[in-house]
């Protein structure tokens, strides 16, 4: 049961590891296919299918891992902000801190100063 809880909490890291491992397997299969044939014409399908697919999968895994790290940093910054606001409210030592905007949870949603606004 602990593994399922861990996977639910760290789904982005689990997907990052899965995509990276699948990408490495695809690259190894492509390399085996390329090394088994002497003619360049027979090597091109392996390079285009396995090589490009493997690189894309590894890159996608890397992006998911960085996204998970950024989400953790936002969570820590939010905790620091709330703690400082609690300290300021109870001791009146600090002025009221401005609210920090929360990043969108959907990676495809873009809002803010640099967002593209359609006509």
N, C-alpha and C positions, 0 to 999 in steps of 0.2 A: 504494500500500500504506500510505503514511503516513496517509492520510485514514481508512482503516478502523481503524488503530490509535488514532488520535485519537478517533474515534467510540466505540470500545470503552471508552476511558479516560474520556471525558466524555459518556457516554450521556445523563445527566440534563440537561446543558446543551443537547445537541443536540435532545432532546425538547422542552425549554423553548422553544427558538427555533422549532422546527417548530409547536408548538401556538400560539405567539404569532402567527406569520405566518399560519397558517390562520385564526385568530380575526380578524385584521385584514382578511383577504380576505373572510371571511363578513360582517363589519360593512360593508365597502364595497359588497358585493353587496346587502345589505339596504338601505343608504342609496340606492343606485341604484333599487331597486324602490320605495322609499317616495317618492322624488322624481319618479318617472314617473307617479304616479297622484294625482289631485286629491281623490278621495273618501277620507274617513277609514276607511270600511269596507274599502276595498281596501288601505289602508296597514297595517292591524292584523296581517294574516298575516306581513308582512315584519318588523314590529317584534317580534312574538312568536317567530318562528322564527329569523330571522337575528340580531336584536338580542340576544336572550337567549343563543343559542348562541355568538355571537361574544364576548360578555362572559365567558361560562364558559370558553371556550378560552383567552382572554388571561389570566384569573385562574389557570387551571391551569398555564399556562406560567410565570407569576410564582412560583407556589408551588414548581414544580420548580427554578427558578433559585435561590431562597432555600435550598431543601433542599441543593442542590449546594454553595452557599457554606458552609452549616453543616457539611456533611461535611468540607469542606476545613479548616475551623477545628478540628474534632475531631482530624483527622489531624495538624495542626501542634501542637496541645496534647499529643497522645500522643508526638510526637517530642521535645518539650521535656521531658516527664516522663521519658522513657527516657534522654535525655542527662543530666539531673540525677541520676538514679539511678546511671548509670555513673560520673559524677564523684564522687558520694558513696561509691560502692563502692571506687573506686580510691584516692581521697585521704583517705577517712574524715573529710571536712570537714563533711558534712551527715548528719543522721540519716536513717534509712530513710523514704522518702516513701510515704504510703498509696496504694494502687492507685486509679486513677480509673476509674469504671464506664464501659464502652463503650456508646454508644447502640445500640439495636437496628438491624439493617440493614434489616429489613422495616418499612416505614412504617405498616403496619396493626397491627403487634404493639405492645401497650402493656404494659409491665411497670414496676414501681417503686412509689414511695409513692403516686402519684395514680392508679394503675390501678384500673379497675373490676373488682371480684371478684364473680363470679356465685355464686349459692347452690348 
